[in-house]
């Protein structure tokens, strides 16, 4: 936390508030890194992002891990628990309230056009399509809600969520733990590209296994 504060003091003043509502929401999320209840904030953020909130927990996870690298894996574990719990909530929402609530959430984020694409992924890979949504920059909420709507096997859904979310959060934490604060630029600029490449390789592996079997 001291590092974050010192960075601000070096500029001589706090940056002017942004007029962009998304940027203001992003900055509000980051501000929780300096709050005594930062761990609870990270859990709730990860929970909410899995079903309706727009800002991913990675931004707060990165800030907390850089402030205290020795706690990186602790923050990752908190984000994992919150995200999987939120994923279950999203699944139940899609299972029981798709027309009332689920469709409105997808419409709000203009994700209705992706509905058919996700359905195709489920037909191809079953609940393990969730692993794609859980690890990549694709909106995880799209996969959690539709998993319930398509009545994907619940236990497989949970397992895929744990694997993908753990892979994402612990990868971030591991980078920061090993390389320190200087890796932040790489994470913020190139992490999404890295996850896309990883997913392409993952899907390629599925195709090879399916072809061999």
Buried (B, 14 or more C-beta within 10 A) or exposed (E): EEEBEEEEEEEEEEEEEEEEEEEEBBBEBBEBBEEEEBBEBBBBBBBBBBBBBBBBBBBBBBBBBBBBBEBBBBBBBBBBBBBBBBBBBBBBBBBEBBEEBBBEBBEEEEBEEBBEEBBEBBEEBBBBBBBBBBBBBBBBBBBBBBBBBBEBEBEBBBBBBBBBBBBBBBBBBBBBBEEEBEBBEEBEEEBBEBBBEBBEEBBEEBEEEEEEE
